């Protein structure tokens, strides 16, 4: 196998892993959005005493007894740490990740502006 074939193979793996990671991160963001604006800061809320939150929010942030899935905030935290490691190891495309994050921030800003204009 020549060096060029190995580079193409590595590049393809990086593209696929980057795509998969971003698709799952988008899935998690969508899941956050389905639970409303208040739950977006669930990670920050984890430092508060549990009995200050509603039962629905407790199930959302701490996982459900019926579910084998870890709570959403833990899955998000895990994926962000995994993404950091993948970036350091060169296993994902850094530029694609940065572009994706900036697009997500732009979407948040646009949504905030729409709500601000509706409130005014």
C-alpha positions as CSV (number, residue, x, y, z in Angstrom):
1,X,0.0,0.0,0.0
2,X,1.4,3.4,-0.9
3,X,1.4,6.4,1.3
4,X,-1.3,8.1,-0.8
5,X,-3.8,5.3,-0.3
6,X,-3.3,5.4,3.4
7,X,-3.8,9.2,3.4
8,X,-7.1,8.7,1.4
9,X,-8.3,6.1,3.8
10,X,-7.5,8.2,6.9
11,X,-9.2,11.2,5.3
12,X,-12.3,9.2,4.6
13,X,-12.4,7.9,8.2
14,X,-12.0,11.4,9.5
15,X,-14.8,12.6,7.3
16,X,-17.1,9.8,8.4
17,X,-16.3,10.1,12.1
18,X,-16.8,13.9,11.9
19,X,-20.2,13.5,10.2
20,X,-21.3,10.8,12.7
21,X,-20.3,12.9,15.7
22,X,-22.0,16.1,14.4
23,X,-25.1,14.2,13.6
24,X,-25.3,12.8,17.1
25,X,-24.6,16.2,18.6
26,X,-27.4,17.7,16.5
27,X,-29.7,14.9,17.7
28,X,-28.8,15.9,21.3
29,X,-29.5,19.5,20.6
30,X,-32.8,18.6,19.0
31,X,-33.7,16.6,22.1
32,X,-32.8,19.6,24.3
33,X,-35.1,21.7,22.1
34,X,-38.0,19.3,22.5
35,X,-37.9,19.8,26.2
36,X,-38.1,23.6,26.1
37,X,-35.9,26.5,26.8
38,X,-35.6,25.9,30.5
39,X,-33.9,22.6,30.1
40,X,-31.1,24.0,27.9
41,X,-29.3,25.0,31.1
42,X,-29.9,21.6,32.7
43,X,-26.1,21.2,33.3
44,X,-26.0,24.3,35.4
45,X,-29.2,23.2,37.2
46,X,-27.5,20.0,38.3
47,X,-25.7,21.9,41.0
48,X,-29.0,22.9,42.6
49,X,-30.8,20.7,45.2
50,X,-33.0,18.2,43.3
51,X,-36.2,19.1,45.3
52,X,-36.2,22.7,43.8
53,X,-37.0,21.3,40.3
54,X,-40.2,19.9,39.0
55,X,-40.6,16.1,38.7
56,X,-40.6,16.3,34.9
57,X,-37.3,18.2,35.0
58,X,-35.8,15.8,37.5
59,X,-36.6,12.9,35.1
60,X,-35.1,14.8,32.3
61,X,-31.9,15.9,33.9
62,X,-31.2,12.8,36.0
63,X,-32.5,10.1,33.8
64,X,-35.7,8.2,34.0
65,X,-36.2,5.1,36.1
66,X,-37.8,3.4,33.0
67,X,-35.0,4.3,30.7
68,X,-31.5,2.7,30.3
69,X,-30.3,5.9,28.7
70,X,-28.1,8.2,30.7
71,X,-29.5,11.7,31.3
72,X,-29.3,14.1,28.4
73,X,-26.8,16.4,30.2
74,X,-24.4,13.5,30.8
75,X,-24.6,12.4,27.2
76,X,-23.9,16.0,26.0
77,X,-21.0,16.3,28.4
78,X,-19.6,12.9,27.3
79,X,-19.9,13.8,23.6
80,X,-18.2,17.2,24.1
81,X,-15.3,15.5,26.0
82,X,-15.1,12.8,23.3
83,X,-15.1,15.4,20.6
84,X,-12.2,17.3,22.4
85,X,-10.1,14.1,22.5
86,X,-10.9,13.3,18.8
87,X,-9.8,16.8,17.8
88,X,-6.6,16.5,19.7
89,X,-5.9,13.1,18.1
90,X,-6.7,14.4,14.6
91,X,-9.6,11.9,14.3
92,X,-12.2,14.6,13.3
93,X,-12.0,17.6,11.0
94,X,-11.4,20.6,13.2
95,X,-12.5,23.1,10.6
96,X,-15.8,21.3,10.0
97,X,-16.4,21.1,13.8
98,X,-15.8,24.9,14.2
99,X,-18.0,25.7,11.2
100,X,-20.8,23.5,12.7
101,X,-20.5,25.1,16.1
102,X,-20.6,28.6,14.6
103,X,-23.7,27.7,12.6
104,X,-25.4,26.5,15.7
105,X,-24.6,29.7,17.5
106,X,-25.9,31.7,14.6
107,X,-29.2,29.8,14.7
108,X,-29.4,30.5,18.5
109,X,-28.8,34.2,17.9
110,X,-31.4,34.3,15.1
111,X,-34.0,32.6,17.3
112,X,-33.2,35.0,20.1
113,X,-33.6,38.0,17.8
114,X,-37.0,36.7,16.6
115,X,-38.2,36.2,20.2
116,X,-36.9,39.6,21.1
117,X,-38.7,41.3,18.2
118,X,-41.9,39.5,19.1
119,X,-41.6,40.7,22.7
120,X,-41.1,44.3,21.7
